[in-house]
Amino acid sequence: MTTLTARIQAAPPGGRTKAARALWRDKRTRSTVVEPLRTTLQRMAPGVERCMYCGDSFGTDVDHHEPLAVNPLRTFDWLNHLLACSHCNSHQKRDVFPVDELGDALLIDPTAEDPFDHMVLSLSAGEYAALTEKGRQTIAVCGLNRFPLARARQQAYRVVLLCLREWGRAVIGESAHEPAELLHTIREQPCADVCQAMLRQVEQPGATTVFAHVPDVVALLRDSNVREALLLPKALE
C-alpha cells in the first residue's frame, strides 16, 4: 500500500485522482490489496460483517472515508478504509465530504472519534439527533435516519431488551438458555450501535428518564459482566 501511494504521489498533481482510480481498479491490485483489505475489515466489523456506516446490512465494499476524488493520496491509507454496504457506499455517501470554513472534515471519522460525542440515539424512535455540526452532517450525508434503519434499530432494541431480561434469569438458573449464549446473540445481531447507545446512556444523569418504560433493565445494563462482554472500547484519541 505504501508503494502504491508513492506511485500516485509521483503522478502530476492534476493527474493523481486518475492514477489513483486506475490503481484501485487494477486487477492485480484488487487481488493482492483490495480483497485482503476487505477480508480484514470484515473480521473487524461489528456483528457479522456489518456495514460500518448503517450497521444493518452486510458490508460488501471497501469505502474511502475521505473520498479518492477529494484526496487521492489516501487511496491506500489503512485508516481511510471502512467496510460499507453497497447502498451506503454508492447511494448515500458517495464522494460527498463536507468541510468547515477551515477545511476540517465535517464527517465523523470512526477510526479516530467517538460518534456518541456528536450525536445521540433515541432508542424508542431508532433515530439519531445531532449534538454537533459534525453530527448533523454525518446523519445527513450517510442517511442514518432513513426509515428502514430506524425500523431496524427499533427491532434491535427489542431484541436487546428480551435478551437482557432472559440473561438475568439465566444467571440464576431460571432459563433454558446459557448466559453467554444470550450475550453472544446481542453482540452478533445487526445495528450494534443500539446496544452501545444503551450501555452509554444508562451511565448518564438522565438514565432514569431514558429507561423509564423499562426500569428493570437498568440494573442489567449496569452489571459488570454485561458491560465487560458488550461495551466496545471508545475510539482512540
Protein Blocks (a to p, Z undefined) as FASTA:
>chain_A
ZZmmmmmmmpcfklmmmmmmmmmmpmklmmmmmmmmmmmmmmmpghjhiafklomaccfb
dcdfbafklmmmlmmgmklcccddfklmmmmnmmaccddfkopafbdcfklpcfklmbcc
dfknopacdfbfklmmmmmmnopmgfklmmmmmmmmmmmmmmmmmmmmmmnopafbdfkl
mmmmmmmmghkllmmmmmmmmmpmklmmmmmmmmmlmmmmmpmklmmmmmccdddZZ
